[in-house]
Amino acid sequence: MYDQVAADIAADITSGALAPGARLPTEIELAAQYQVSRVTIRRAVKELSGRGLVVVSHGRGTFVAERP
């Protein structure tokens, strides 16, 4: 399930719906939006971070990575 969430967020990033530097909703908000657990959201964010699409700043949030 996390791969579907990651693919959906990645599509929003690549389409420009989520601009570089934009803050993603919180884990709780994303979990409610996708009707999945926070663990699933964490795995999706970890996947996106590994692909360089998002940057996680502990205590601040998750942000869309700046494009080179």
Chimera marker file (.cmm) of the C-alpha trace (Angstrom):
<marker_set name="trace">
<marker id="1" x="0.000" y="0.000" z="0.000" r="1" g="1" b="0" radius="0.5"/>
<marker id="2" x="2.843" y="2.402" z="0.782" r="1" g="1" b="0" radius="0.5"/>
<marker id="3" x="4.032" y="2.170" z="-2.825" r="1" g="1" b="0" radius="0.5"/>
<marker id="4" x="0.658" y="3.443" z="-4.050" r="1" g="1" b="0" radius="0.5"/>
<marker id="5" x="0.804" y="6.384" z="-1.645" r="1" g="1" b="0" radius="0.5"/>
<marker id="6" x="4.390" y="7.134" z="-2.678" r="1" g="1" b="0" radius="0.5"/>
<marker id="7" x="3.440" y="6.937" z="-6.371" r="1" g="1" b="0" radius="0.5"/>
<marker id="8" x="0.526" y="9.332" z="-5.849" r="1" g="1" b="0" radius="0.5"/>
<marker id="9" x="2.648" y="11.895" z="-4.012" r="1" g="1" b="0" radius="0.5"/>
<marker id="10" x="5.460" y="11.493" z="-6.572" r="1" g="1" b="0" radius="0.5"/>
<marker id="11" x="2.966" y="12.169" z="-9.364" r="1" g="1" b="0" radius="0.5"/>
<marker id="12" x="1.873" y="15.378" z="-7.613" r="1" g="1" b="0" radius="0.5"/>
<marker id="13" x="5.518" y="16.440" z="-7.344" r="1" g="1" b="0" radius="0.5"/>
<marker id="14" x="6.453" y="15.685" z="-10.958" r="1" g="1" b="0" radius="0.5"/>
<marker id="15" x="3.268" y="17.309" z="-12.302" r="1" g="1" b="0" radius="0.5"/>
<marker id="16" x="4.009" y="20.489" z="-10.375" r="1" g="1" b="0" radius="0.5"/>
<marker id="17" x="0.937" y="20.210" z="-8.137" r="1" g="1" b="0" radius="0.5"/>
<marker id="18" x="3.428" y="20.208" z="-5.261" r="1" g="1" b="0" radius="0.5"/>
<marker id="19" x="6.067" y="22.846" z="-5.900" r="1" g="1" b="0" radius="0.5"/>
<marker id="20" x="9.695" y="22.611" z="-4.748" r="1" g="1" b="0" radius="0.5"/>
<marker id="21" x="9.945" y="23.737" z="-1.143" r="1" g="1" b="0" radius="0.5"/>
<marker id="22" x="6.265" y="23.033" z="-0.456" r="1" g="1" b="0" radius="0.5"/>
<marker id="23" x="5.520" y="21.402" z="2.881" r="1" g="1" b="0" radius="0.5"/>
<marker id="24" x="3.664" y="18.110" z="2.738" r="1" g="1" b="0" radius="0.5"/>
<marker id="25" x="0.747" y="17.553" z="5.101" r="1" g="1" b="0" radius="0.5"/>
<marker id="26" x="1.562" y="15.905" z="8.429" r="1" g="1" b="0" radius="0.5"/>
<marker id="27" x="1.650" y="12.119" z="8.818" r="1" g="1" b="0" radius="0.5"/>
<marker id="28" x="-1.721" y="12.246" z="10.560" r="1" g="1" b="0" radius="0.5"/>
<marker id="29" x="-3.255" y="14.320" z="7.761" r="1" g="1" b="0" radius="0.5"/>
<marker id="30" x="-1.828" y="12.067" z="5.045" r="1" g="1" b="0" radius="0.5"/>
<marker id="31" x="-2.975" y="8.950" z="6.894" r="1" g="1" b="0" radius="0.5"/>
<marker id="32" x="-6.510" y="10.347" z="7.047" r="1" g="1" b="0" radius="0.5"/>
<marker id="33" x="-6.401" y="11.448" z="3.403" r="1" g="1" b="0" radius="0.5"/>
<marker id="34" x="-5.270" y="8.039" z="2.124" r="1" g="1" b="0" radius="0.5"/>
<marker id="35" x="-7.099" y="6.054" z="4.829" r="1" g="1" b="0" radius="0.5"/>
<marker id="36" x="-3.957" y="4.158" z="5.822" r="1" g="1" b="0" radius="0.5"/>
<marker id="37" x="-1.852" y="3.875" z="8.962" r="1" g="1" b="0" radius="0.5"/>
<marker id="38" x="0.922" y="6.286" z="9.909" r="1" g="1" b="0" radius="0.5"/>
<marker id="39" x="3.398" y="3.427" z="9.448" r="1" g="1" b="0" radius="0.5"/>
<marker id="40" x="2.339" y="3.218" z="5.791" r="1" g="1" b="0" radius="0.5"/>
<marker id="41" x="2.830" y="6.985" z="5.415" r="1" g="1" b="0" radius="0.5"/>
<marker id="42" x="6.281" y="6.757" z="7.022" r="1" g="1" b="0" radius="0.5"/>
<marker id="43" x="7.300" y="4.035" z="4.563" r="1" g="1" b="0" radius="0.5"/>
<marker id="44" x="6.002" y="6.078" z="1.630" r="1" g="1" b="0" radius="0.5"/>
<marker id="45" x="7.906" y="9.169" z="2.792" r="1" g="1" b="0" radius="0.5"/>
<marker id="46" x="11.051" y="7.087" z="3.293" r="1" g="1" b="0" radius="0.5"/>
<marker id="47" x="10.696" y="5.820" z="-0.280" r="1" g="1" b="0" radius="0.5"/>
<marker id="48" x="10.253" y="9.362" z="-1.623" r="1" g="1" b="0" radius="0.5"/>
<marker id="49" x="13.205" y="10.584" z="0.415" r="1" g="1" b="0" radius="0.5"/>
<marker id="50" x="15.369" y="7.796" z="-0.963" r="1" g="1" b="0" radius="0.5"/>
<marker id="51" x="14.426" y="8.872" z="-4.475" r="1" g="1" b="0" radius="0.5"/>
<marker id="52" x="15.373" y="12.460" z="-3.667" r="1" g="1" b="0" radius="0.5"/>
<marker id="53" x="11.851" y="13.803" z="-4.120" r="1" g="1" b="0" radius="0.5"/>
<marker id="54" x="11.340" y="14.998" z="-0.554" r="1" g="1" b="0" radius="0.5"/>
<marker id="55" x="13.492" y="16.189" z="2.327" r="1" g="1" b="0" radius="0.5"/>
<marker id="56" x="12.541" y="15.328" z="5.896" r="1" g="1" b="0" radius="0.5"/>
<marker id="57" x="13.447" y="17.936" z="8.490" r="1" g="1" b="0" radius="0.5"/>
<marker id="58" x="12.803" y="16.452" z="11.924" r="1" g="1" b="0" radius="0.5"/>
<marker id="59" x="10.673" y="18.772" z="13.995" r="1" g="1" b="0" radius="0.5"/>
<marker id="60" x="9.807" y="20.937" z="10.980" r="1" g="1" b="0" radius="0.5"/>
<marker id="61" x="8.130" y="18.621" z="8.491" r="1" g="1" b="0" radius="0.5"/>
<marker id="62" x="8.577" y="17.048" z="5.098" r="1" g="1" b="0" radius="0.5"/>
<marker id="63" x="9.246" y="19.271" z="2.107" r="1" g="1" b="0" radius="0.5"/>
<marker id="64" x="9.390" y="18.779" z="-1.646" r="1" g="1" b="0" radius="0.5"/>
<marker id="65" x="13.039" y="18.726" z="-2.658" r="1" g="1" b="0" radius="0.5"/>
<marker id="66" x="14.399" y="21.591" z="-4.713" r="1" g="1" b="0" radius="0.5"/>
<marker id="67" x="15.055" y="20.608" z="-8.297" r="1" g="1" b="0" radius="0.5"/>
<marker id="68" x="18.672" y="20.936" z="-9.456" r="1" g="1" b="0" radius="0.5"/>
<link id1="1" id2="2" r="1" g="1" b="0" radius="0.2"/>
<link id1="2" id2="3" r="1" g="1" b="0" radius="0.2"/>
<link id1="3" id2="4" r="1" g="1" b="0" radius="0.2"/>
<link id1="4" id2="5" r="1" g="1" b="0" radius="0.2"/>
<link id1="5" id2="6" r="1" g="1" b="0" radius="0.2"/>
<link id1="6" id2="7" r="1" g="1" b="0" radius="0.2"/>
<link id1="7" id2="8" r="1" g="1" b="0" radius="0.2"/>
<link id1="8" id2="9" r="1" g="1" b="0" radius="0.2"/>
<link id1="9" id2="10" r="1" g="1" b="0" radius="0.2"/>
<link id1="10" id2="11" r="1" g="1" b="0" radius="0.2"/>
<link id1="11" id2="12" r="1" g="1" b="0" radius="0.2"/>
<link id1="12" id2="13" r="1" g="1" b="0" radius="0.2"/>
<link id1="13" id2="14" r="1" g="1" b="0" radius="0.2"/>
<link id1="14" id2="15" r="1" g="1" b="0" radius="0.2"/>
<link id1="15" id2="16" r="1" g="1" b="0" radius="0.2"/>
<link id1="16" id2="17" r="1" g="1" b="0" radius="0.2"/>
<link id1="17" id2="18" r="1" g="1" b="0" radius="0.2"/>
<link id1="18" id2="19" r="1" g="1" b="0" radius="0.2"/>
<link id1="19" id2="20" r="1" g="1" b="0" radius="0.2"/>
<link id1="20" id2="21" r="1" g="1" b="0" radius="0.2"/>
<link id1="21" id2="22" r="1" g="1" b="0" radius="0.2"/>
<link id1="22" id2="23" r="1" g="1" b="0" radius="0.2"/>
<link id1="23" id2="24" r="1" g="1" b="0" radius="0.2"/>
<link id1="24" id2="25" r="1" g="1" b="0" radius="0.2"/>
<link id1="25" id2="26" r="1" g="1" b="0" radius="0.2"/>
<link id1="26" id2="27" r="1" g="1" b="0" radius="0.2"/>
<link id1="27" id2="28" r="1" g="1" b="0" radius="0.2"/>
<link id1="28" id2="29" r="1" g="1" b="0" radius="0.2"/>
<link id1="29" id2="30" r="1" g="1" b="0" radius="0.2"/>
<link id1="30" id2="31" r="1" g="1" b="0" radius="0.2"/>
<link id1="31" id2="32" r="1" g="1" b="0" radius="0.2"/>
<link id1="32" id2="33" r="1" g="1" b="0" radius="0.2"/>
<link id1="33" id2="34" r="1" g="1" b="0" radius="0.2"/>
<link id1="34" id2="35" r="1" g="1" b="0" radius="0.2"/>
<link id1="35" id2="36" r="1" g="1" b="0" radius="0.2"/>
<link id1="36" id2="37" r="1" g="1" b="0" radius="0.2"/>
<link id1="37" id2="38" r="1" g="1" b="0" radius="0.2"/>
<link id1="38" id2="39" r="1" g="1" b="0" radius="0.2"/>
<link id1="39" id2="40" r="1" g="1" b="0" radius="0.2"/>
<link id1="40" id2="41" r="1" g="1" b="0" radius="0.2"/>
<link id1="41" id2="42" r="1" g="1" b="0" radius="0.2"/>
<link id1="42" id2="43" r="1" g="1" b="0" radius="0.2"/>
<link id1="43" id2="44" r="1" g="1" b="0" radius="0.2"/>
<link id1="44" id2="45" r="1" g="1" b="0" radius="0.2"/>
<link id1="45" id2="46" r="1" g="1" b="0" radius="0.2"/>
<link id1="46" id2="47" r="1" g="1" b="0" radius="0.2"/>
<link id1="47" id2="48" r="1" g="1" b="0" radius="0.2"/>
<link id1="48" id2="49" r="1" g="1" b="0" radius="0.2"/>
<link id1="49" id2="50" r="1" g="1" b="0" radius="0.2"/>
<link id1="50" id2="51" r="1" g="1" b="0" radius="0.2"/>
<link id1="51" id2="52" r="1" g="1" b="0" radius="0.2"/>
<link id1="52" id2="53" r="1" g="1" b="0" radius="0.2"/>
<link id1="53" id2="54" r="1" g="1" b="0" radius="0.2"/>
<link id1="54" id2="55" r="1" g="1" b="0" radius="0.2"/>
<link id1="55" id2="56" r="1" g="1" b="0" radius="0.2"/>
<link id1="56" id2="57" r="1" g="1" b="0" radius="0.2"/>
<link id1="57" id2="58" r="1" g="1" b="0" radius="0.2"/>
<link id1="58" id2="59" r="1" g="1" b="0" radius="0.2"/>
<link id1="59" id2="60" r="1" g="1" b="0" radius="0.2"/>
<link id1="60" id2="61" r="1" g="1" b="0" radius="0.2"/>
<link id1="61" id2="62" r="1" g="1" b="0" radius="0.2"/>
<link id1="62" id2="63" r="1" g="1" b="0" radius="0.2"/>
<link id1="63" id2="64" r="1" g="1" b="0" radius="0.2"/>
<link id1="64" id2="65" r="1" g="1" b="0" radius="0.2"/>
<link id1="65" id2="66" r="1" g="1" b="0" radius="0.2"/>
<link id1="66" id2="67" r="1" g="1" b="0" radius="0.2"/>
<link id1="67" id2="68" r="1" g="1" b="0" radius="0.2"/>
</marker_set>
